[in-house]
C-alpha cells in the first residue's frame, strides 16, 4: 500500500477539530475540513497489482543458425552484396537508404497529408483528454448554487391544516464542496489505466507511421517492378515481331511451312496479350500510391523504376533484446497489458468502503437585502461511508473478470512478441535466399539470351528447326521476367527488414517522443 510518513494521523486531526472552540467561524472549520481531506488522500493506498514490465526474451539471435556476415552478389540491378550489421541502430528515415529523391519527397508529403495519420493523431488527443477529465476525480468538486423562489405552502405540511400561510420569497446562495476519498486507489488505478491508453494510442500512431512509410516504399517498388516487366515484355515482343518478319520472308521462298508462320504469329499474340494485365496492375498500383500519399488518383505522381533505386548494402540488425522496445505493435500490446493490470486494481478498490466528504457555506433569506448577514448564514459539514455488503456476487465477479482480462492481455502480448521475432527471422532468411535466387536468375537469363541468339542464327542458316527457335524464345521470355521479379523482390524484402525491426521511429522524432513519455499528470 502506498503511504506517506507523518506523525499526525487523520484520527488525530478529527479529534482536534472536535475540541476546538465552537465559536470559530464555519469558514475556518471548512478550511480544517480541506486539510483533513488532503491528509486522508495522502494516507490512502492503491490496492491491486503494481504493474511490472514483462521480461525481455532470453535469446541471442533471431534464427536457429547464424546468418552469414554478407549475402552473395549478382550482376545487374539490385545485385550488390548486402552486409548484416548486428547491433546497429536503424535510421529514422530509413527509406533514404534507397537513394531516391522522388521517393523521399513523396513520403514527406504523405506524412503531412495522410488521413490515416490524422485519424491516429486525433485518437491520441482523445485519450489524453479523457485522462485529463478523469484527473478531476482526485480533486474536490466545488459548485455554486443560486436560487430565487416565490412560493406558497399549505399548513398541512406543518400539521396545521386550518392555517393559511401567505406567499413568500426565498433567496438562497451557497458554495457546495464534495470530495470522494480515494483511500484505496480506485481513481488512481483508473488514471493509470487511462495513461496506458494514451501510451497505446501513441504506439498505434507510431505503428501507423511505420505502416504508411513501409506501404509507400513497397508500393513504389511494386511500380518499379511492373515497369521493368513491361519494358522487358516490350523488348521481347519487338524481338519476336522481327523474327516473325523473317519467318514470313522464308515462307515466301519456301524455306518454312505455313504452320511455322502461324505458330510464330501465335507466339507474338500471346506475348502481346500479357501487356494489358501488366498495364492494368501498374495503373492500380499508381492509384494505390496516390491514396497512400494523401492524393487523388487523378493527380500526377513521380514514376519509379528499379534503375532509379539503389539497394542498401549495409543492413542494421537490432539486437533481440532491443526488439521489444522498438516494435510499435509490441509496445502497444504492453500498454494494453498495463491497462488490464490497472483495471484489476479498479475492480479490487470497488470491494472496499467509499467515503465521501461534503460541505456547504452560504446564505438563505427572504429578501435580497438581508442576504449574507450573520443571521442568514448557513453551513453544513458531512461525511458518508458506503460499504458494499451484498451485491449478489457482482463486484467479486467483475474482479475475476478483470483478472481474466489481464491473463488474456498477457497471452496476447507474448503472442505479439513471438510473431515479431518470426517476422524478423523470416525476412533475414528471405534476404539471404533472395541474393542466391537473383544470382541464379541472372545466370539463367544470360544463358537463355545466349541460347536464343545462337538459335536465331542457326535457324536463319537452316541448321535447326523452327521448334527449337520457338522453345528458345519461350525460355528466354520466362527467365527475363523472372529476373526482373527477383530484382524487385530483393528491394522489397530489404524494406520489409526495416519494417520488421520497428522502422527507427524512435530516431525520427526523439524530442517529441521524449516529451510524450514524460508528460504524465
C-alpha positions in Angstrom: 0.0 0.0 0.0 1.3 3.4 -0.9 1.6 5.7 2.1 3.3 8.8 3.3 5.2 9.2 6.6 3.6 11.6 9.0 3.4 12.0 12.8 -0.1 13.3 12.6 -2.9 10.9 11.7 -6.3 11.5 10.3 -7.9 10.5 13.6 -5.7 13.0 15.5 -6.9 15.8 13.2 -10.5 14.8 13.7 -10.2 14.8 17.5 -8.5 18.2 17.4 -11.4 19.5 15.3 -14.0 18.4 17.8 -12.1 20.0 20.7 -11.8 23.4 19.0 -13.7 26.5 20.2 -17.2 26.2 18.7 -17.3 30.0 18.3 -14.8 29.8 15.5 -16.3 30.7 12.1 -17.6 28.0 9.7 -15.1 29.2 7.1 -12.2 28.2 9.3 -13.8 24.9 10.0 -14.2 24.4 6.3 -10.5 25.0 5.8 -9.8 22.5 8.5 -12.0 20.0 6.6 -10.0 20.6 3.5 -6.8 19.8 5.5 -8.4 16.6 6.7 -9.3 15.7 3.1 -5.7 16.3 1.9 -4.2 14.2 4.7 -6.7 11.4 4.1 -5.9 11.3 0.4 -2.2 11.2 1.1 -2.5 8.3 3.5 -4.6 6.3 1.1 -3.3 3.2 -0.7 -3.8 1.7 -4.1 -5.0 -1.8 -4.0 -4.4 -4.3 -6.8 -1.2 -5.4 -8.5 1.6 -2.9 -9.2 2.5 -3.2 -12.9 5.8 -4.7 -13.9 7.0 -4.8 -17.4 7.4 -8.3 -19.0 10.8 -9.7 -19.2 12.8 -9.5 -22.4 13.0 -12.8 -24.3 16.2 -14.6 -23.4 17.7 -15.2 -26.8 20.8 -14.0 -28.6 19.6 -14.4 -32.2 16.6 -14.4 -34.5 17.3 -17.7 -36.3 18.3 -21.1 -35.2 21.6 -21.0 -37.2 23.8 -18.0 -37.6 23.4 -15.7 -40.6 26.3 -15.2 -42.9 28.0 -11.9 -42.5 27.1 -10.9 -46.0 25.0 -12.1 -49.0 26.2 -13.2 -52.3 26.3 -10.7 -55.2 24.8 -10.8 -58.7 25.3 -8.8 -61.9 22.8 -6.1 -62.8 20.2 -4.1 -60.9 19.9 -5.0 -57.2 22.8 -7.4 -57.3 25.1 -5.7 -54.8 26.3 -7.6 -51.7 24.5 -6.8 -48.5 26.2 -6.9 -45.1 24.3 -7.6 -41.8 25.4 -5.3 -39.1 24.4 -6.8 -35.8 23.5 -4.4 -33.0 23.4 -1.3 -35.3 20.6 1.2 -34.9 18.0 1.9 -37.6 17.9 5.4 -39.1 14.6 7.3 -38.6 14.3 8.0 -42.3 15.4 4.5 -43.4 13.8 4.8 -46.9 16.5 7.4 -47.8 18.9 4.4 -48.0 17.4 3.6 -51.4 18.7 7.0 -52.6 15.6 8.1 -54.4 14.8 11.8 -54.1 11.3 11.2 -55.6 10.5 8.5 -53.0 11.7 10.7 -50.1 9.7 13.7 -51.4 6.5 11.5 -51.8 6.9 10.1 -48.2 7.3 13.5 -46.7 4.1 14.7 -48.4 2.3 11.6 -47.3 3.3 12.2 -43.7 1.9 15.7 -43.9 -1.4 14.8 -45.6 -2.3 11.2 -44.8 -5.8 10.9 -43.4 -4.7 7.7 -41.6 -2.1 9.6 -39.6 -4.5 12.4 -38.9 -7.1 9.9 -37.5 -4.4 8.3 -35.3 -3.3 11.7 -34.0 -6.9 12.5 -33.2 -7.3 9.2 -31.3 -4.2 10.1 -29.3 -5.6 13.5 -28.4 -8.8 11.9 -27.4 -7.1 9.5 -25.0 -5.1 12.4 -23.5 -8.2 14.5 -22.9 -10.0 11.5 -21.4 -7.3 11.2 -18.8 -7.3 14.9 -18.1 -11.1 14.6 -17.5 -10.6 11.7 -15.1 -7.9 13.5 -13.2 -10.5 15.9 -11.8 -11.9 13.0 -9.7 -8.8 13.3 -7.4 -9.8 16.8 -6.5 -12.7 18.2 -4.6 -15.7 19.4 -6.7 -16.9 22.9 -6.0 -20.3 24.1 -7.2 -22.0 27.5 -6.7 -25.8 27.4 -6.2 -28.1 30.4 -6.6 -31.8 30.1 -6.1 -34.7 32.6 -6.1 -38.2 31.3 -5.3 -41.7 32.8 -4.8 -44.0 30.1 -3.3 -46.9 29.4 -1.1 -47.2 26.3 1.1 -50.1 24.5 2.8 -50.4 24.4 6.5 -50.9 20.6 6.3 -47.2 20.2 5.7 -46.7 21.7 9.2 -49.6 19.8 10.8 -51.6 23.0 10.8 -54.4 22.2 8.4 -56.6 25.2 9.2 -53.8 27.7 8.9 -53.4 29.8 5.7 -49.9 30.7 5.0 -49.3 33.6 2.6 -46.9 33.5 -0.3 -43.3 34.4 0.5 -39.9 34.9 -1.3 -36.9 32.8 -0.6 -33.3 33.6 -1.8 -30.5 31.1 -1.5 -26.8 31.4 -2.3 -24.2 28.8 -1.4 -21.0 27.1 -2.3 -21.0 23.3 -2.1 -17.9 21.2 -1.8 -17.8 17.4 -2.2 -14.9 15.0 -2.3 -14.8 11.2 -2.7 -11.7 10.0 -0.8 -9.6 7.7 -2.9 -8.4 5.8 0.1 -8.0 2.5 -1.8 -6.7 3.9 -5.1 -9.6 3.1 -7.3 -9.4 6.5 -9.0 -5.6 6.4 -9.2 -5.8 3.0 -10.8 -8.3 4.3 -13.3 -5.9 7.1 -14.1 -3.2 4.6 -14.5 -5.3 2.7 -17.0 -6.1 5.8 -18.9 -2.4 6.7 -19.1 -1.8 3.3 -20.5 -4.5 4.0 -23.1 -2.5 7.1 -24.0 0.6 5.0 -24.4 -1.4 2.6 -26.5 -2.7 5.3 -28.9 0.8 6.8 -29.1 2.3 3.5 -30.2 -0.7 3.0 -32.5 0.3 6.3 -34.1 3.9 5.2 -34.5 2.6 1.9 -36.0 0.5 3.9 -38.4 3.6 6.0 -39.3 5.6 2.8 -39.9 2.9 1.1 -41.9 2.4 4.2 -44.1 6.0 4.7 -44.9 6.6 0.9 -45.5 3.5 0.7 -47.7 4.6 3.6 -49.8 8.1 2.1 -50.3 6.8 -1.4 -51.1 4.1 0.1 -53.5 6.7 2.2 -55.2 8.9 -0.9 -55.6 6.0 -2.8 -57.0 5.5 0.0 -59.5 9.2 -0.2 -60.4 9.0 -3.9 -60.8 5.9 -3.6 -63.1 7.6 -1.0 -65.2 10.7 -3.3 -65.6 8.4 -6.2 -66.5 6.6 -4.1 -69.1 9.9 -2.9 -70.6 11.2 -6.4 -70.8 8.0 -7.7 -72.3 8.1 -4.9 -75.0 11.7 -5.8 -75.8 10.8 -9.5 -76.1 7.8 -8.6 -78.3 9.9 -6.5 -80.5 12.3 -9.4 -81.0 9.5 -11.8 -81.7 8.0 -9.4 -84.3 11.3 -9.2 -86.0 11.5 -12.9 -86.0 8.0 -13.1 -87.4 9.1 -10.9 -90.3 12.0 -13.3 -91.0 9.7 -16.4 -90.9 7.2 -14.8 -93.2 10.0 -13.9 -95.6 11.3 -17.5 -95.5 7.8 -18.8 -96.1 7.6 -16.8 -99.3 10.7 -18.6 -100.6 9.6 -22.0 -99.3 12.1 -22.1 -96.5 9.4 -22.8 -93.8 5.9 -24.1 -93.8 2.7 -22.1 -93.3 2.3 -23.7 -89.9 5.6 -22.2 -88.7 4.3 -18.8 -89.7 1.1 -19.3 -87.8 2.9 -20.6 -84.8 5.2 -17.5 -84.7 2.2 -15.2 -85.1 0.5 -17.1 -82.1 3.7 -16.5 -80.1 3.7 -12.8 -80.9 -0.1 -12.6 -80.0 0.5 -14.4 -76.7 3.3 -12.1 -75.7 1.2 -9.0 -76.6 -1.7 -10.4 -74.5 0.5 -10.2 -71.4 0.8 -6.5 -71.7 -2.8 -5.3 -70.8 -2.8 -7.2 -67.4 0.6 -5.6 -66.5 -0.6 -2.2 -67.6 -3.8 -2.6 -65.5 -1.8 -3.6 -62.5 0.6 -0.7 -63.0 -2.3 1.7 -63.1 -3.9 0.3 -60.0 -0.6 0.4 -58.2 -0.3 4.1 -59.1 -3.7 4.7 -57.8 -2.9 3.0 -54.5 0.3 5.0 -54.3 -1.6 8.2 -54.7 -4.1 7.4 -52.0 -1.3 6.4 -49.6 0.3 9.8 -50.3 -3.0 11.6 -49.5 -3.7 12.4 -53.1 -6.4 11.7 -55.6 -5.7 9.0 -58.2 -6.0 11.7 -60.9 -3.1 13.7 -59.6 0.4 13.5 -61.1 2.9 11.4 -59.2 6.6 10.7 -59.8 7.4 7.5 -61.6 9.5 4.8 -60.1 11.9 2.4 -61.8 14.3 -0.1 -60.5 17.2 1.6 -62.3 16.5 4.7 -60.3 16.8 2.9 -56.9 19.9 1.8 -55.1 19.9 -1.4 -53.0 21.1 -0.6 -49.4 24.4 -2.5 -48.9 24.6 -2.2 -45.1 21.6 -3.6 -43.2 21.4 -2.7 -39.5 20.0 -5.6 -37.4 18.9 -4.7 -33.9 19.7 -6.9 -31.0 16.9 -9.3 -30.0 16.8 -7.6 -26.6 16.1 -4.3 -28.2 13.3 -5.5 -30.5 10.6 -5.4 -27.8 11.3 -1.7 -27.2 11.3 -0.9 -30.9 8.3 -2.6 -32.5 5.2 -0.3 -32.1 2.9 -3.3 -32.0 4.8 -4.9 -29.1 4.8 -1.6 -27.2 1.1 -1.1 -27.9 0.3 -4.6 -26.7 2.3 -3.9 -23.5 0.3 -0.7 -22.9 -2.9 -2.8 -23.1 -1.3 -5.2 -20.6 -0.6 -2.3 -18.3 -4.2 -1.0 -18.6 -5.6 -4.5 -17.8 -3.4 -4.6 -14.7 -4.7 -1.3 -13.6 -8.3 -2.4 -14.2 -7.7 -5.2 -11.7 -6.9 -2.6 -9.1 -10.1 -0.6 -10.0 -12.2 -3.7 -9.6 -10.5 -4.5 -6.3 -11.0 -1.0 -4.9 -14.7 -1.3 -5.6 -14.8 -4.0 -2.9 -13.7 -1.6 -0.2 -15.6 1.3 1.6 -16.1 4.5 -0.3 -16.0 7.6 1.8 -17.4 11.0 0.7 -17.0 14.3 2.4 -19.4 17.2 1.8 -19.6 20.7 2.9 -21.5 23.9 2.0 -21.4 27.5 3.0 -23.9 30.2 2.1 -26.9 32.4 2.9 -30.7 32.0 2.9 -33.0 34.9 3.3 -36.5 36.3 2.4 -35.1 39.4 0.9 -32.1 40.2 -1.3 -31.0 43.0 1.0 -30.6 40.7 4.0 -28.5 38.2 2.1 -25.1 37.4 3.7 -26.0 38.9 7.1 -24.9 37.0 10.1 -28.4 35.8 10.9 -28.9 34.3 7.4 -25.6 32.4 7.0 -25.9 28.6 6.7 -23.3 25.9 6.5 -23.0 22.2 6.7 -20.4 19.5 7.0 -21.0 15.9 6.3 -19.3 12.6 5.7 -20.7 9.4 4.1 -19.5 5.9 4.0 -20.6 3.3 1.5 -19.6 -0.3 2.3 -20.8 -2.9 -0.2 -22.3 -5.8 1.8 -24.4 -7.8 -0.6 -24.4 -7.2 -4.4 -25.3 -10.7 -5.5 -21.6 -11.5 -6.3 -21.4 -8.7 -8.8 -18.3 -7.0 -7.5 -16.3 -10.2 -7.0 -17.3 -11.5 -10.4 -16.2 -8.2 -12.0 -12.8 -8.5 -10.2 -12.4 -12.1 -11.5 -13.4 -10.9 -15.0 -10.7 -8.2 -14.7 -8.1 -10.8 -13.7 -9.2 -12.9 -16.7 -8.8 -9.9 -19.0 -5.3 -9.4 -17.6 -4.4 -13.0 -18.3 -5.7 -12.6 -21.8 -3.6 -9.5 -22.3 -0.5 -11.4 -21.1 -1.1 -14.1 -23.6 -1.7 -11.6 -26.4 1.4 -9.8 -25.5 3.5 -13.0 -25.7 1.8 -13.8 -29.0 2.7 -10.4 -30.4 6.4 -10.9 -29.3 6.6 -14.3 -30.9 5.1 -13.0 -34.2 7.5 -10.1 -34.2 10.5 -12.4 -33.8 9.1 -14.6 -36.6 8.8 -11.6 -38.9 12.4 -10.6 -38.4 13.7 -14.2 -38.8 11.6 -14.7 -42.0 13.0 -11.5 -43.5 16.6 -12.3 -42.6 16.4 -15.7 -44.2 14.5 -14.2 -47.2 17.3 -11.7 -47.8 19.9 -14.4 -47.8 17.8 -16.6 -50.2 16.9 -13.6 -52.4 20.6 -12.9 -53.1 21.2 -16.5 -54.2 18.0 -16.5 -56.2 18.9 -13.3 -58.0 22.4 -14.8 -58.8 20.8 -17.9 -60.2 18.2 -16.0 -62.2 21.0 -13.7 -63.6 23.0 -16.7 -64.7 19.8 -18.3 -66.2 19.0 -15.1 -68.1 22.5 -14.8 -69.5 22.4 -18.5 -70.6 18.9 -18.2 -72.1 19.9 -15.0 -74.0 23.0 -16.6 -75.5 20.9 -19.7 -76.4 18.3 -17.6 -78.2 20.9 -15.6 -80.1 22.7 -18.7 -81.2 19.4 -20.5 -82.2 18.3 -17.4 -84.2 21.5 -17.5 -86.2 21.2 -21.3 -86.8 17.6 -21.0 -87.8 18.4 -18.4 -90.4 21.0 -20.7 -91.8 18.6 -23.7 -91.7 20.7 -25.6 -89.2 17.9 -26.0 -86.6 14.1 -26.4 -86.8 11.6 -23.7 -86.1 10.5 -25.7 -83.0 14.0 -25.2 -81.5 13.8 -21.4 -82.1 10.3 -21.3 -80.5 11.5 -23.1 -77.4 14.4 -20.8 -77.1 12.1 -17.7 -77.4 9.8 -19.0 -74.7 12.6 -19.9 -72.3 14.2 -16.5 -72.7 10.9 -14.7 -72.1 10.2 -16.7 -68.9 13.7 -16.2 -67.4 13.8 -12.5 -68.3 10.6 -11.8 -66.4 11.7 -14.0 -63.5 14.9 -12.0 -63.3 13.0 -8.7 -63.0 10.8 -10.2 -60.3 13.9 -11.4 -58.4 15.5 -8.0 -58.6 12.3 -6.3 -57.2 11.9 -9.0 -54.5 15.3 -8.1 -53.1 14.4 -4.5 -52.8 11.0 -5.3 -51.2 12.5 -7.7 -48.6 15.1 -5.1 -47.7 12.3 -2.7 -47.0 10.5 -5.4 -45.0 13.5 -5.8 -42.8 13.4 -2.2 -41.7 9.7 -2.5 -41.1 10.1 -5.8 -39.1 12.7 -4.1 -36.9 10.5 -1.2 -36.0 11.4 1.3 -38.7 13.5 3.6 -36.5 10.6 5.7 -35.3 12.5 6.4 -32.0 15.1 8.3 -34.1 12.5 10.1 -36.3 11.1 12.5 -33.6 13.2 11.9 -30.5 12.2 15.2 -28.8 8.5 14.8 -29.4 8.6 11.2 -28.1 10.6 12.1 -25.0 8.1 14.9 -24.3 5.2 12.5 -24.7 6.7 9.9 -22.4 7.3 12.4 -19.6 4.1 14.4 -20.0 2.2 12.4 -17.4 -0.1 14.2 -15.0 
